[in-house]
Amino acid sequence: MKKLLITSFYRTIAGIGLPGMLRILPAFSFLLVAGTFSMLMITSCTGEQADDCFTNSGQQVTESRPAGIIEKIELWDNVNLVLIPGTTPQISVEAGENIMDAVTTEITNGTLVIRNTMKCNWVRNFNKELTVYATAPLLSEIRYEGSGDISTRSQLSLDSLQVSIWGGAGSFNLDLDAIRLNLAQHYGTVDLHVKGRAYITTIFSNSFGPFYCDSLVSNIIYIRNSGTNNCYVHPLHVLEAEITSVGNIYYSGNPYDVKSVITGSGKLVKTE
């Protein structure tokens, strides 16, 4: 039987001839590459994660998680975060029931780290979003390096807040009442929308995302735009601006003290 199959194979090749072989070679190469890619995709999802590559998210459910003192939040991967005002720390997760365990919320030394631990995100189609709801009355810092969105359900009152964006492509929509606010985007294309009030606001832009802070009224604003996008601010009394790249700074209001240092091609523009 084996000899018969080999003989038939050689006869088939001989019947096709060299020109025919050259015509089918691209198709054969494509099938070989596709097969290899599929095997790598399957083997990259091992153990409990193997089903993540092919099953749906399941019915959307909400799960409460243990909470403690939260002074800092780190958000990674494709998880959304909604900040809720309150006096008692709380954490809940909304996700498909089949992938709920993949969303981790760990608190260590006052830092809440939020991650999506699934290894097959790149082949999944998330028809249901992953969202963490957190109440953190002592929150003073947010570190972002993901693709999820961060928002506030209503206005948060804080003494001070540091927002550090180190990469990613999500959106921030924050309503804040703070004494001191520091906003910094080092890398990424995040678009940041902030409204409310702050006594002192410091803004550092070094990337591609815009800062829409013209609905954030601040007594004093220090801003440096070293990025390629624009920044919009509303200083009440003092504005100190530095521009080192192509992005512009637009300001509204009538501050009595305006200072600027411009070494890039961007401009400082009053909008009203």
Buried (B, 14 or more C-beta within 10 A) or exposed (E): EEEEEEEEEEEEEEEEEEEEEEEEEEEEEEEEEEEEEEEEBBEBBEEEBBEBBEEEBEEBEEBEBEBEEBBBBBBBBBBBBBBBBEEEBBBBBBBBEBBBEBBBBEBEEBBBBBBBBBBBBEEBEBEBBBBBBBBBBEBBBBBBBBBBBBBBEEBBEBEBBBBBBBBBBBBBBBBBEBEBBBBBBBBBBBBBBBBBBBBBBBBBBBBBBBBBBBBBBBBBBBBBBBBBBBBBBBBBEBBBBBBBBBBBBBBBBEBEEBEEEBEBEBBBEEEE
